[in-house]
Amino acid sequence: MTSLICPHCKGYSTFSVVWADTTTYAKSGGESLYDSASRCNNPECKRVIGSWVKPDKEQIVDYWPRKVGGKEFLDVPEHIASTADEAHLCMSVGAHRGAIALARAVVEATAKHHGIEKGMLDKKIVEMAKQGVISDAMKDAADEIRFAGNEVAHADLAEEPITAADAEDVLELMDAVLTRVYQEPAQVARVRARRQERKGEQS
Ligand SMILES: [Zn+2]
């Protein structure tokens, strides 16, 4: 059995060959390799990859996809993190408009998570800045994500299409907002807690 980093669950896992086509094969270094499908043995995953295996079907020589897009956001609330992850997943398969629409949803969900529920997204972003949830720089970032999201939602199909580079910029802004709002404060809290632990402080 072969162990490799699973492109789906990102864990180091063994894979079992669940199917192999022994009638067609690729040649590699004078050896026949069968087209096959292999399943990740992580019980939480169990997803399948395409692979080339040696005739004994014990060893995976090559496999695909190598990488499935997506991104982990550890200190971000689950429902927001999964939406942000999906935005990156869209990006990895070239679904730029989907990526941008989801980035906009992430900004909206961040506002709601801070109890800001009233008004359209522009009002929510202003309110987040006013309450100090986001800085002025991050307010500008959130506004650009909102503009891009509006463009995607309402654009005339004849207009200039959003490019991969545009979408990538928008996702970078989304990541920056999540880093400032959730990840950095959580990291500061961890560092502080460890320092206080070392000093044996109570608070
Ligand atoms: Zn897996």
Boltz pocket constraint, residues with backbone or C-beta under 6 A from the ligand:
constraints:
  - pocket:
      binder: B
      contacts: [[A, 6], [A, 7], [A, 8], [A, 9], [A, 10], [A, 11], [A, 13], [A, 40], [A, 41], [A, 42], [A, 45], [A, 46], [A, 47]]
      max_distance: 6.0
